[in-house]
């Protein structure tokens, strides 16, 4: 029995190793192909690469003092927009999901209208509505216009993910909470949400990553984020390839880091659930 178990474990380990090697090889081929396409396109345009000028737009050292360049300044604004939007978007999504599941007809109607309006209209149009209509009426700064617009847009998708996760919890669990005398709020807090969270997290990670990527659209209302900073540098230097590749790499680092954090939190929640 032990020998059979060892053989199975060894076979699985070998398959995982082979799969990792294959995935790495495919990634290298894909990366090489993309690099070739970029270099080929630049050569056809007689483009002169100027990578040596890029670092000054990231940082400078003057008299021994580190000074961030415009790309880092824009990155910090993007991170700030993303942080506020993630928190506000999750709150909006949670409230909307609860309204959709409530017994209140007006609450369900309000949530449905919000979801249909936001999910079926372009984000760019929504941004213009927030900026040119709601911004002047409520005297909202363009930074917060960007945060609110992105939060309401991504919150609509988060709401359906949260609602689906809640509905996936067996009704018997909710009924058991009611039989113990728990209020509806306590049932959600101690029974429904802890079981729904591991189901919600994987698709929610995609929403949060999209939120960071969609934040680039705020450049159209002149919010000084990473994309706007890149546009300004390109208009001054005409280093389109170098700057856009650098900007794309910065976004890639943010989104991959966010995915890793959420993945680790998901594994932690699963371990906690199994331990409990």
Secondary structure, 3 states (H helix, E strand, C coil): CHHHHHHHHHHHHHHHHHHHHHHHHHHHHHHHHHHHHHHHHHHHCCCCCCHHHCHHHCEEEECCEEEECHHHHHHHHHHHHHHHHHHHHHHHHHHHHHHHHCCCHHHHHHHHHHHHHHHCCCHHHHHHHHHHHHHHHHCCCHHHHHHHHHHHHHHHHHHHHHHHHHHHCCHHHHHHHHHCCCCHHHHHHHHHHHHHHHHHHHHHHHHHHHHHHHHHHHHHHCCCCHHHHHHHHHHHHCCHHHHHHHHHHHHHHHHHHHHHHHHHHHHHHHHHHHHC
